[in-house]
Amino acid sequence: MTTQSLHDKLVQIQSELKAPKGQWNKFGEYYYRSCEDIQEALKPLLLARGLTLTISDAVVAVGNYNYIQATVKLSDGTDTI
């Protein structure tokens, strides 16, 4: 029996993930998907493979500007990418 690598599981999830743009921006008049929409679509795919997704963010100053830097980690309990 062969086990899939964490990378292989990620590739599989990316090919199966369906996160439609269900939110509407009245000002810009366009549809978009929120981070929460994507996370909800990911939950069953992660559960089926025994994976966890962790998201953290931090304010990063670059010159005179501040940005939010988001970091996403995928783990199977042993490896993390």
PyMOL Python script that loads the backbone (N, CA, C, O; Angstrom):
from pymol import cmd

cmd.read_pdbstr("""\
ATOM      1  N   MET A   1       0.837  -1.184   0.000  1.00  0.00           N
ATOM      2  CA  MET A   1       0.000   0.000   0.000  1.00  0.00           C
ATOM      3  C   MET A   1       0.882   1.246   0.000  1.00  0.00           C
ATOM      4  O   MET A   1       1.778   1.379   0.833  1.00  0.00           O
ATOM      5  N   THR A   2       0.626   2.146  -0.925  1.00  0.00           N
ATOM      6  CA  THR A   2       1.412   3.368  -0.974  1.00  0.00           C
ATOM      7  C   THR A   2       0.628   4.493  -0.299  1.00  0.00           C
ATOM      8  O   THR A   2      -0.593   4.582  -0.427  1.00  0.00           O
ATOM      9  N   THR A   3       1.343   5.337   0.411  1.00  0.00           N
ATOM     10  CA  THR A   3       0.712   6.494   1.033  1.00  0.00           C
ATOM     11  C   THR A   3       1.035   7.725   0.210  1.00  0.00           C
ATOM     12  O   THR A   3       2.129   7.849  -0.340  1.00  0.00           O
ATOM     13  N   GLN A   4       0.092   8.616   0.131  1.00  0.00           N
ATOM     14  CA  GLN A   4       0.300   9.845  -0.616  1.00  0.00           C
ATOM     15  C   GLN A   4       1.135  10.808   0.205  1.00  0.00           C
ATOM     16  O   GLN A   4       0.992  10.893   1.425  1.00  0.00           O
ATOM     17  N   SER A   5       2.000  11.523  -0.473  1.00  0.00           N
ATOM     18  CA  SER A   5       2.765  12.559   0.198  1.00  0.00           C
ATOM     19  C   SER A   5       1.841  13.749   0.469  1.00  0.00           C
ATOM     20  O   SER A   5       0.770  13.870  -0.125  1.00  0.00           O
ATOM     21  N   LEU A   6       2.271  14.606   1.359  1.00  0.00           N
ATOM     22  CA  LEU A   6       1.509  15.805   1.666  1.00  0.00           C
ATOM     23  C   LEU A   6       1.322  16.643   0.402  1.00  0.00           C
ATOM     24  O   LEU A   6       0.250  17.204   0.175  1.00  0.00           O
ATOM     25  N   HIS A   7       2.355  16.722  -0.405  1.00  0.00           N
ATOM     26  CA  HIS A   7       2.272  17.467  -1.672  1.00  0.00           C
ATOM     27  C   HIS A   7       1.221  16.858  -2.588  1.00  0.00           C
ATOM     28  O   HIS A   7       0.435  17.586  -3.194  1.00  0.00           O
ATOM     29  N   ASP A   8       1.198  15.540  -2.698  1.00  0.00           N
ATOM     30  CA  ASP A   8       0.213  14.876  -3.555  1.00  0.00           C
ATOM     31  C   ASP A   8      -1.214  15.147  -3.080  1.00  0.00           C
ATOM     32  O   ASP A   8      -2.117  15.344  -3.893  1.00  0.00           O
ATOM     33  N   LYS A   9      -1.413  15.156  -1.757  1.00  0.00           N
ATOM     34  CA  LYS A   9      -2.732  15.449  -1.199  1.00  0.00           C
ATOM     35  C   LYS A   9      -3.140  16.886  -1.514  1.00  0.00           C
ATOM     36  O   LYS A   9      -4.303  17.148  -1.820  1.00  0.00           O
ATOM     37  N   LEU A  10      -2.195  17.810  -1.441  1.00  0.00           N
ATOM     38  CA  LEU A  10      -2.477  19.206  -1.766  1.00  0.00           C
ATOM     39  C   LEU A  10      -2.874  19.352  -3.226  1.00  0.00           C
ATOM     40  O   LEU A  10      -3.832  20.059  -3.538  1.00  0.00           O
ATOM     41  N   VAL A  11      -2.165  18.704  -4.109  1.00  0.00           N
ATOM     42  CA  VAL A  11      -2.481  18.757  -5.535  1.00  0.00           C
ATOM     43  C   VAL A  11      -3.893  18.216  -5.769  1.00  0.00           C
ATOM     44  O   VAL A  11      -4.655  18.784  -6.551  1.00  0.00           O
ATOM     45  N   GLN A  12      -4.236  17.127  -5.096  1.00  0.00           N
ATOM     46  CA  GLN A  12      -5.558  16.528  -5.246  1.00  0.00           C
ATOM     47  C   GLN A  12      -6.649  17.478  -4.738  1.00  0.00           C
ATOM     48  O   GLN A  12      -7.676  17.651  -5.394  1.00  0.00           O
ATOM     49  N   ILE A  13      -6.428  18.086  -3.584  1.00  0.00           N
ATOM     50  CA  ILE A  13      -7.405  19.026  -3.035  1.00  0.00           C
ATOM     51  C   ILE A  13      -7.581  20.218  -3.973  1.00  0.00           C
ATOM     52  O   ILE A  13      -8.707  20.654  -4.216  1.00  0.00           O
ATOM     53  N   GLN A  14      -6.478  20.746  -4.498  1.00  0.00           N
ATOM     54  CA  GLN A  14      -6.572  21.897  -5.400  1.00  0.00           C
ATOM     55  C   GLN A  14      -7.376  21.562  -6.653  1.00  0.00           C
ATOM     56  O   GLN A  14      -8.075  22.422  -7.189  1.00  0.00           O
ATOM     57  N   SER A  15      -7.281  20.328  -7.117  1.00  0.00           N
ATOM     58  CA  SER A  15      -8.024  19.955  -8.320  1.00  0.00           C
ATOM     59  C   SER A  15      -9.505  19.734  -8.019  1.00  0.00           C
ATOM     60  O   SER A  15     -10.337  19.869  -8.916  1.00  0.00           O
ATOM     61  N   GLU A  16      -9.852  19.397  -6.770  1.00  0.00           N
ATOM     62  CA  GLU A  16     -11.241  19.126  -6.394  1.00  0.00           C
ATOM     63  C   GLU A  16     -11.968  20.340  -5.819  1.00  0.00           C
ATOM     64  O   GLU A  16     -13.198  20.366  -5.812  1.00  0.00           O
ATOM     65  N   LEU A  17     -11.242  21.333  -5.343  1.00  0.00           N
ATOM     66  CA  LEU A  17     -11.840  22.461  -4.636  1.00  0.00           C
ATOM     67  C   LEU A  17     -12.756  23.283  -5.544  1.00  0.00           C
ATOM     68  O   LEU A  17     -12.362  23.719  -6.626  1.00  0.00           O
ATOM     69  N   LYS A  18     -13.982  23.479  -5.075  1.00  0.00           N
ATOM     70  CA  LYS A  18     -14.944  24.341  -5.751  1.00  0.00           C
ATOM     71  C   LYS A  18     -15.386  25.383  -4.736  1.00  0.00           C
ATOM     72  O   LYS A  18     -16.051  25.059  -3.752  1.00  0.00           O
ATOM     73  N   ALA A  19     -15.017  26.625  -4.977  1.00  0.00           N
ATOM     74  CA  ALA A  19     -15.400  27.741  -4.103  1.00  0.00           C
ATOM     75  C   ALA A  19     -15.938  28.856  -4.988  1.00  0.00           C
ATOM     76  O   ALA A  19     -15.192  29.738  -5.411  1.00  0.00           O
ATOM     77  N   PRO A  20     -17.242  28.811  -5.267  1.00  0.00           N
ATOM     78  CA  PRO A  20     -17.808  29.802  -6.176  1.00  0.00           C
ATOM     79  C   PRO A  20     -17.772  31.211  -5.589  1.00  0.00           C
ATOM     80  O   PRO A  20     -17.728  31.400  -4.374  1.00  0.00           O
ATOM     81  N   LYS A  21     -17.792  32.164  -6.466  1.00  0.00           N
ATOM     82  CA  LYS A  21     -17.827  33.568  -6.052  1.00  0.00           C
ATOM     83  C   LYS A  21     -19.275  33.918  -5.710  1.00  0.00           C
ATOM     84  O   LYS A  21     -20.046  34.327  -6.578  1.00  0.00           O
ATOM     85  N   GLY A  22     -19.631  33.756  -4.446  1.00  0.00           N
ATOM     86  CA  GLY A  22     -21.005  33.963  -4.002  1.00  0.00           C
ATOM     87  C   GLY A  22     -21.253  35.277  -3.300  1.00  0.00           C
ATOM     88  O   GLY A  22     -22.382  35.555  -2.897  1.00  0.00           O
ATOM     89  N   GLN A  23     -20.233  36.087  -3.144  1.00  0.00           N
ATOM     90  CA  GLN A  23     -20.373  37.393  -2.493  1.00  0.00           C
ATOM     91  C   GLN A  23     -20.451  38.484  -3.567  1.00  0.00           C
ATOM     92  O   GLN A  23     -19.842  38.365  -4.630  1.00  0.00           O
ATOM     93  N   TRP A  24     -21.208  39.545  -3.274  1.00  0.00           N
ATOM     94  CA  TRP A  24     -21.372  40.634  -4.236  1.00  0.00           C
ATOM     95  C   TRP A  24     -20.874  41.932  -3.629  1.00  0.00           C
ATOM     96  O   TRP A  24     -21.257  42.291  -2.515  1.00  0.00           O
ATOM     97  N   ASN A  25     -20.018  42.640  -4.362  1.00  0.00           N
ATOM     98  CA  ASN A  25     -19.534  43.945  -3.954  1.00  0.00           C
ATOM     99  C   ASN A  25     -20.363  44.991  -4.692  1.00  0.00           C
ATOM    100  O   ASN A  25     -20.237  45.146  -5.907  1.00  0.00           O
ATOM    101  N   LYS A  26     -21.223  45.716  -3.943  1.00  0.00           N
ATOM    102  CA  LYS A  26     -22.113  46.702  -4.576  1.00  0.00           C
ATOM    103  C   LYS A  26     -21.338  47.880  -5.164  1.00  0.00           C
ATOM    104  O   LYS A  26     -21.668  48.370  -6.244  1.00  0.00           O
ATOM    105  N   PHE A  27     -20.310  48.330  -4.452  1.00  0.00           N
ATOM    106  CA  PHE A  27     -19.555  49.493  -4.909  1.00  0.00           C
ATOM    107  C   PHE A  27     -18.826  49.207  -6.217  1.00  0.00           C
ATOM    108  O   PHE A  27     -18.931  49.971  -7.176  1.00  0.00           O
ATOM    109  N   GLY A  28     -18.089  48.104  -6.249  1.00  0.00           N
ATOM    110  CA  GLY A  28     -17.320  47.754  -7.443  1.00  0.00           C
ATOM    111  C   GLY A  28     -18.106  46.957  -8.455  1.00  0.00           C
ATOM    112  O   GLY A  28     -17.661  46.768  -9.587  1.00  0.00           O
ATOM    113  N   GLU A  29     -19.290  46.480  -8.050  1.00  0.00           N
ATOM    114  CA  GLU A  29     -20.165  45.672  -8.893  1.00  0.00           C
ATOM    115  C   GLU A  29     -19.462  44.446  -9.459  1.00  0.00           C
ATOM    116  O   GLU A  29     -19.363  44.267 -10.673  1.00  0.00           O
ATOM    117  N   TYR A  30     -18.975  43.609  -8.547  1.00  0.00           N
ATOM    118  CA  TYR A  30     -18.352  42.359  -8.970  1.00  0.00           C
ATOM    119  C   TYR A  30     -18.585  41.287  -7.904  1.00  0.00           C
ATOM    120  O   TYR A  30     -18.809  41.589  -6.732  1.00  0.00           O
ATOM    121  N   TYR A  31     -18.527  40.044  -8.336  1.00  0.00           N
ATOM    122  CA  TYR A  31     -18.639  38.907  -7.425  1.00  0.00           C
ATOM    123  C   TYR A  31     -17.252  38.521  -6.940  1.00  0.00           C
ATOM    124  O   TYR A  31     -16.264  38.679  -7.656  1.00  0.00           O
ATOM    125  N   TYR A  32     -17.192  38.017  -5.721  1.00  0.00           N
ATOM    126  CA  TYR A  32     -15.920  37.567  -5.160  1.00  0.00           C
ATOM    127  C   TYR A  32     -16.175  36.434  -4.169  1.00  0.00           C
ATOM    128  O   TYR A  32     -17.317  36.183  -3.781  1.00  0.00           O
ATOM    129  N   ARG A  33     -15.116  35.760  -3.767  1.00  0.00           N
ATOM    130  CA  ARG A  33     -15.200  34.737  -2.716  1.00  0.00           C
ATOM    131  C   ARG A  33     -14.355  35.225  -1.554  1.00  0.00           C
ATOM    132  O   ARG A  33     -13.266  35.766  -1.747  1.00  0.00           O
ATOM    133  N   SER A  34     -14.861  35.030  -0.355  1.00  0.00           N
ATOM    134  CA  SER A  34     -14.131  35.450   0.834  1.00  0.00           C
ATOM    135  C   SER A  34     -13.240  34.306   1.316  1.00  0.00           C
ATOM    136  O   SER A  34     -13.386  33.163   0.884  1.00  0.00           O
ATOM    137  N   CYS A  35     -12.331  34.632   2.205  1.00  0.00           N
ATOM    138  CA  CYS A  35     -11.484  33.604   2.818  1.00  0.00           C
ATOM    139  C   CYS A  35     -12.355  32.568   3.527  1.00  0.00           C
ATOM    140  O   CYS A  35     -12.065  31.373   3.479  1.00  0.00           O
ATOM    141  N   GLU A  36     -13.417  33.025   4.181  1.00  0.00           N
ATOM    142  CA  GLU A  36     -14.322  32.108   4.883  1.00  0.00           C
ATOM    143  C   GLU A  36     -15.026  31.173   3.906  1.00  0.00           C
ATOM    144  O   GLU A  36     -15.239  30.001   4.219  1.00  0.00           O
ATOM    145  N   ASP A  37     -15.391  31.675   2.726  1.00  0.00           N
ATOM    146  CA  ASP A  37     -16.011  30.824   1.701  1.00  0.00           C
ATOM    147  C   ASP A  37     -15.061  29.711   1.277  1.00  0.00           C
ATOM    148  O   ASP A  37     -15.466  28.557   1.132  1.00  0.00           O
ATOM    149  N   ILE A  38     -13.810  30.063   1.083  1.00  0.00           N
ATOM    150  CA  ILE A  38     -12.811  29.076   0.671  1.00  0.00           C
ATOM    151  C   ILE A  38     -12.583  28.059   1.784  1.00  0.00           C
ATOM    152  O   ILE A  38     -12.491  26.860   1.520  1.00  0.00           O
ATOM    153  N   GLN A  39     -12.493  28.530   3.031  1.00  0.00           N
ATOM    154  CA  GLN A  39     -12.273  27.621   4.157  1.00  0.00           C
ATOM    155  C   GLN A  39     -13.433  26.643   4.316  1.00  0.00           C
ATOM    156  O   GLN A  39     -13.210  25.465   4.593  1.00  0.00           O
ATOM    157  N   GLU A  40     -14.657  27.111   4.145  1.00  0.00           N
ATOM    158  CA  GLU A  40     -15.819  26.217   4.254  1.00  0.00           C
ATOM    159  C   GLU A  40     -15.783  25.136   3.178  1.00  0.00           C
ATOM    160  O   GLU A  40     -16.117  23.983   3.448  1.00  0.00           O
ATOM    161  N   ALA A  41     -15.384  25.497   1.971  1.00  0.00           N
ATOM    162  CA  ALA A  41     -15.289  24.524   0.882  1.00  0.00           C
ATOM    163  C   ALA A  41     -14.145  23.537   1.128  1.00  0.00           C
ATOM    164  O   ALA A  41     -14.211  22.388   0.691  1.00  0.00           O
ATOM    165  N   LEU A  42     -13.101  23.983   1.824  1.00  0.00           N
ATOM    166  CA  LEU A  42     -11.935  23.134   2.095  1.00  0.00           C
ATOM    167  C   LEU A  42     -12.173  22.101   3.196  1.00  0.00           C
ATOM    168  O   LEU A  42     -11.596  21.014   3.156  1.00  0.00           O
ATOM    169  N   LYS A  43     -13.012  22.425   4.173  1.00  0.00           N
ATOM    170  CA  LYS A  43     -13.180  21.568   5.351  1.00  0.00           C
ATOM    171  C   LYS A  43     -13.428  20.090   5.034  1.00  0.00           C
ATOM    172  O   LYS A  43     -12.725  19.238   5.578  1.00  0.00           O
ATOM    173  N   PRO A  44     -14.394  19.752   4.180  1.00  0.00           N
ATOM    174  CA  PRO A  44     -14.611  18.321   3.908  1.00  0.00           C
ATOM    175  C   PRO A  44     -13.439  17.667   3.166  1.00  0.00           C
ATOM    176  O   PRO A  44     -13.163  16.484   3.365  1.00  0.00           O
ATOM    177  N   LEU A  45     -12.754  18.430   2.315  1.00  0.00           N
ATOM    178  CA  LEU A  45     -11.616  17.882   1.577  1.00  0.00           C
ATOM    179  C   LEU A  45     -10.446  17.599   2.521  1.00  0.00           C
ATOM    180  O   LEU A  45      -9.757  16.587   2.386  1.00  0.00           O
ATOM    181  N   LEU A  46     -10.230  18.506   3.479  1.00  0.00           N
ATOM    182  CA  LEU A  46      -9.166  18.314   4.466  1.00  0.00           C
ATOM    183  C   LEU A  46      -9.502  17.141   5.387  1.00  0.00           C
ATOM    184  O   LEU A  46      -8.647  16.301   5.668  1.00  0.00           O
ATOM    185  N   LEU A  47     -10.744  17.091   5.852  1.00  0.00           N
ATOM    186  CA  LEU A  47     -11.169  16.020   6.760  1.00  0.00           C
ATOM    187  C   LEU A  47     -10.996  14.638   6.124  1.00  0.00           C
ATOM    188  O   LEU A  47     -10.548  13.699   6.782  1.00  0.00           O
ATOM    189  N   ALA A  48     -11.348  14.522   4.858  1.00  0.00           N
ATOM    190  CA  ALA A  48     -11.252  13.241   4.155  1.00  0.00           C
ATOM    191  C   ALA A  48      -9.809  12.742   4.066  1.00  0.00           C
ATOM    192  O   ALA A  48      -9.574  11.545   3.907  1.00  0.00           O
ATOM    193  N   ARG A  49      -8.859  13.646   4.167  1.00  0.00           N
ATOM    194  CA  ARG A  49      -7.447  13.273   4.039  1.00  0.00           C
ATOM    195  C   ARG A  49      -6.674  13.391   5.353  1.00  0.00           C
ATOM    196  O   ARG A  49      -5.466  13.157   5.382  1.00  0.00           O
ATOM    197  N   GLY A  50      -7.359  13.751   6.434  1.00  0.00           N
ATOM    198  CA  GLY A  50      -6.704  13.866   7.732  1.00  0.00           C
ATOM    199  C   GLY A  50      -5.722  15.023   7.807  1.00  0.00           C
ATOM    200  O   GLY A  50      -4.675  14.912   8.445  1.00  0.00           O
ATOM    201  N   LEU A  51      -6.057  16.140   7.154  1.00  0.00           N
ATOM    202  CA  LEU A  51      -5.166  17.293   7.112  1.00  0.00           C
ATOM    203  C   LEU A  51      -5.749  18.460   7.893  1.00  0.00           C
ATOM    204  O   LEU A  51      -6.961  18.554   8.086  1.00  0.00           O
ATOM    205  N   THR A  52      -4.864  19.353   8.342  1.00  0.00           N
ATOM    206  CA  THR A  52      -5.288  20.593   8.984  1.00  0.00           C
ATOM    207  C   THR A  52      -4.680  21.777   8.244  1.00  0.00           C
ATOM    208  O   THR A  52      -3.590  21.693   7.678  1.00  0.00           O
ATOM    209  N   LEU A  53      -5.417  22.877   8.266  1.00  0.00           N
ATOM    210  CA  LEU A  53      -4.978  24.111   7.644  1.00  0.00           C
ATOM    211  C   LEU A  53      -4.941  25.182   8.719  1.00  0.00           C
ATOM    212  O   LEU A  53      -5.925  25.385   9.431  1.00  0.00           O
ATOM    213  N   THR A  54      -3.815  25.867   8.843  1.00  0.00           N
ATOM    214  CA  THR A  54      -3.648  26.930   9.826  1.00  0.00           C
ATOM    215  C   THR A  54      -3.307  28.218   9.098  1.00  0.00           C
ATOM    216  O   THR A  54      -2.424  28.244   8.240  1.00  0.00           O
ATOM    217  N   ILE A  55      -4.019  29.298   9.449  1.00  0.00           N
ATOM    218  CA  ILE A  55      -3.772  30.598   8.827  1.00  0.00           C
ATOM    219  C   ILE A  55      -3.407  31.592   9.921  1.00  0.00           C
ATOM    220  O   ILE A  55      -4.102  31.699  10.932  1.00  0.00           O
ATOM    221  N   SER A  56      -2.317  32.314   9.714  1.00  0.00           N
ATOM    222  CA  SER A  56      -1.927  33.378  10.641  1.00  0.00           C
ATOM    223  C   SER A  56      -1.597  34.621   9.825  1.00  0.00           C
ATOM    224  O   SER A  56      -1.272  34.534   8.641  1.00  0.00           O
ATOM    225  N   ASP A  57      -1.684  35.776  10.474  1.00  0.00           N
ATOM    226  CA  ASP A  57      -1.328  36.995   9.761  1.00  0.00           C
ATOM    227  C   ASP A  57      -0.558  37.939  10.668  1.00  0.00           C
ATOM    228  O   ASP A  57      -0.599  37.828  11.893  1.00  0.00           O
ATOM    229  N   ALA A  58       0.140  38.864  10.040  1.00  0.00           N
ATOM    230  CA  ALA A  58       0.952  39.837  10.756  1.00  0.00           C
ATOM    231  C   ALA A  58       1.034  41.110   9.925  1.00  0.00           C
ATOM    232  O   ALA A  58       0.990  41.076   8.695  1.00  0.00           O
ATOM    233  N   VAL A  59       1.154  42.220  10.620  1.00  0.00           N
ATOM    234  CA  VAL A  59       1.354  43.501   9.939  1.00  0.00           C
ATOM    235  C   VAL A  59       2.841  43.642   9.633  1.00  0.00           C
ATOM    236  O   VAL A  59       3.686  43.480  10.514  1.00  0.00           O
ATOM    237  N   VAL A  60       3.152  43.947   8.372  1.00  0.00           N
ATOM    238  CA  VAL A  60       4.536  44.087   7.936  1.00  0.00           C
ATOM    239  C   VAL A  60       4.704  45.476   7.319  1.00  0.00           C
ATOM    240  O   VAL A  60       3.946  45.867   6.431  1.00  0.00           O
ATOM    241  N   ALA A  61       5.696  46.209   7.797  1.00  0.00           N
ATOM    242  CA  ALA A  61       5.981  47.534   7.253  1.00  0.00           C
ATOM    243  C   ALA A  61       7.005  47.412   6.129  1.00  0.00           C
ATOM    244  O   ALA A  61       8.063  46.805   6.289  1.00  0.00           O
ATOM    245  N   VAL A  62       6.662  48.005   4.992  1.00  0.00           N
ATOM    246  CA  VAL A  62       7.569  48.057   3.848  1.00  0.00           C
ATOM    247  C   VAL A  62       7.634  49.518   3.426  1.00  0.00           C
ATOM    248  O   VAL A  62       6.686  50.059   2.858  1.00  0.00           O
ATOM    249  N   GLY A  63       8.746  50.130   3.707  1.00  0.00           N
ATOM    250  CA  GLY A  63       8.853  51.559   3.436  1.00  0.00           C
ATOM    251  C   GLY A  63       7.846  52.320   4.282  1.00  0.00           C
ATOM    252  O   GLY A  63       7.792  52.155   5.500  1.00  0.00           O
ATOM    253  N   ASN A  64       7.048  53.156   3.626  1.00  0.00           N
ATOM    254  CA  ASN A  64       6.020  53.930   4.328  1.00  0.00           C
ATOM    255  C   ASN A  64       4.663  53.242   4.361  1.00  0.00           C
ATOM    256  O   ASN A  64       3.675  53.841   4.784  1.00  0.00           O
ATOM    257  N   TYR A  65       4.608  51.999   3.921  1.00  0.00           N
ATOM    258  CA  TYR A  65       3.337  51.295   3.822  1.00  0.00           C
ATOM    259  C   TYR A  65       3.294  50.103   4.770  1.00  0.00           C
ATOM    260  O   TYR A  65       4.308  49.455   5.032  1.00  0.00           O
ATOM    261  N   ASN A  66       2.100  49.833   5.275  1.00  0.00           N
ATOM    262  CA  ASN A  66       1.857  48.651   6.094  1.00  0.00           C
ATOM    263  C   ASN A  66       1.021  47.663   5.297  1.00  0.00           C
ATOM    264  O   ASN A  66       0.056  48.044   4.635  1.00  0.00           O
ATOM    265  N   TYR A  67       1.396  46.406   5.364  1.00  0.00           N
ATOM    266  CA  TYR A  67       0.687  45.349   4.660  1.00  0.00           C
ATOM    267  C   TYR A  67       0.325  44.252   5.649  1.00  0.00           C
ATOM    268  O   TYR A  67       0.952  44.116   6.699  1.00  0.00           O
ATOM    269  N   ILE A  68      -0.683  43.478   5.307  1.00  0.00           N
ATOM    270  CA  ILE A  68      -1.015  42.277   6.079  1.00  0.00           C
ATOM    271  C   ILE A  68      -0.384  41.099   5.344  1.00  0.00           C
ATOM    272  O   ILE A  68      -0.685  40.840   4.179  1.00  0.00           O
ATOM    273  N   GLN A  69       0.490  40.398   6.041  1.00  0.00           N
ATOM    274  CA  GLN A  69       1.132  39.208   5.482  1.00  0.00           C
ATOM    275  C   GLN A  69       0.437  37.987   6.065  1.00  0.00           C
ATOM    276  O   GLN A  69       0.476  37.765   7.276  1.00  0.00           O
ATOM    277  N   ALA A  70      -0.192  37.205   5.218  1.00  0.00           N
ATOM    278  CA  ALA A  70      -0.875  35.992   5.654  1.00  0.00           C
ATOM    279  C   ALA A  70       0.001  34.784   5.354  1.00  0.00           C
ATOM    280  O   ALA A  70       0.612  34.693   4.290  1.00  0.00           O
ATOM    281  N   THR A  71       0.054  33.864   6.304  1.00  0.00           N
ATOM    282  CA  THR A  71       0.810  32.627   6.140  1.00  0.00           C
ATOM    283  C   THR A  71      -0.144  31.454   6.346  1.00  0.00           C
ATOM    284  O   THR A  71      -0.850  31.385   7.352  1.00  0.00           O
ATOM    285  N   VAL A  72      -0.155  30.541   5.391  1.00  0.00           N
ATOM    286  CA  VAL A  72      -1.019  29.370   5.459  1.00  0.00           C
ATOM    287  C   VAL A  72      -0.136  28.140   5.545  1.00  0.00           C
ATOM    288  O   VAL A  72       0.808  27.983   4.770  1.00  0.00           O
ATOM    289  N   LYS A  73      -0.459  27.248   6.515  1.00  0.00           N
ATOM    290  CA  LYS A  73       0.296  26.006   6.672  1.00  0.00           C
ATOM    291  C   LYS A  73      -0.657  24.825   6.575  1.00  0.00           C
ATOM    292  O   LYS A  73      -1.738  24.825   7.164  1.00  0.00           O
ATOM    293  N   LEU A  74      -0.233  23.822   5.821  1.00  0.00           N
ATOM    294  CA  LEU A  74      -0.991  22.588   5.660  1.00  0.00           C
ATOM    295  C   LEU A  74      -0.210  21.484   6.344  1.00  0.00           C
ATOM    296  O   LEU A  74       0.991  21.341   6.118  1.00  0.00           O
ATOM    297  N   SER A  75      -0.882  20.697   7.182  1.00  0.00           N
ATOM    298  CA  SER A  75      -0.174  19.664   7.940  1.00  0.00           C
ATOM    299  C   SER A  75      -0.984  18.375   7.980  1.00  0.00           C
ATOM    300  O   SER A  75      -2.215  18.378   7.971  1.00  0.00           O
ATOM    301  N   ASP A  76      -0.232  17.264   8.026  1.00  0.00           N
ATOM    302  CA  ASP A  76      -0.857  15.955   8.229  1.00  0.00           C
ATOM    303  C   ASP A  76      -0.506  15.414   9.617  1.00  0.00           C
ATOM    304  O   ASP A  76      -0.730  14.235   9.894  1.00  0.00           O
ATOM    305  N   GLY A  77       0.036  16.254  10.483  1.00  0.00           N
ATOM    306  CA  GLY A  77       0.425  15.855  11.829  1.00  0.00           C
ATOM    307  C   GLY A  77       1.890  15.484  11.914  1.00  0.00           C
ATOM    308  O   GLY A  77       2.465  15.465  13.003  1.00  0.00           O
ATOM    309  N   THR A  78       2.499  15.187  10.778  1.00  0.00           N
ATOM    310  CA  THR A  78       3.917  14.838  10.721  1.00  0.00           C
ATOM    311  C   THR A  78       4.687  15.880   9.916  1.00  0.00           C
ATOM    312  O   THR A  78       5.667  16.455  10.390  1.00  0.00           O
ATOM    313  N   ASP A  79       4.227  16.109   8.702  1.00  0.00           N
ATOM    314  CA  ASP A  79       4.871  17.079   7.807  1.00  0.00           C
ATOM    315  C   ASP A  79       4.000  18.335   7.690  1.00  0.00           C
ATOM    316  O   ASP A  79       2.787  18.291   7.899  1.00  0.00           O
ATOM    317  N   THR A  80       4.642  19.440   7.355  1.00  0.00           N
ATOM    318  CA  THR A  80       3.943  20.709   7.159  1.00  0.00           C
ATOM    319  C   THR A  80       4.503  21.391   5.919  1.00  0.00           C
ATOM    320  O   THR A  80       5.714  21.438   5.700  1.00  0.00           O
ATOM    321  N   ILE A  81       3.580  21.921   5.110  1.00  0.00           N
ATOM    322  CA  ILE A  81       3.998  22.739   3.973  1.00  0.00           C
ATOM    323  C   ILE A  81       3.188  24.021   3.984  1.00  0.00           C
ATOM    324  O   ILE A  81       3.367  24.872   3.113  1.00  0.00           O
TER     325      ILE A  81
END
""", "prot")
cmd.dss("prot")
cmd.show_as("cartoon", "prot")
cmd.util.cbc("prot")
cmd.orient("prot")
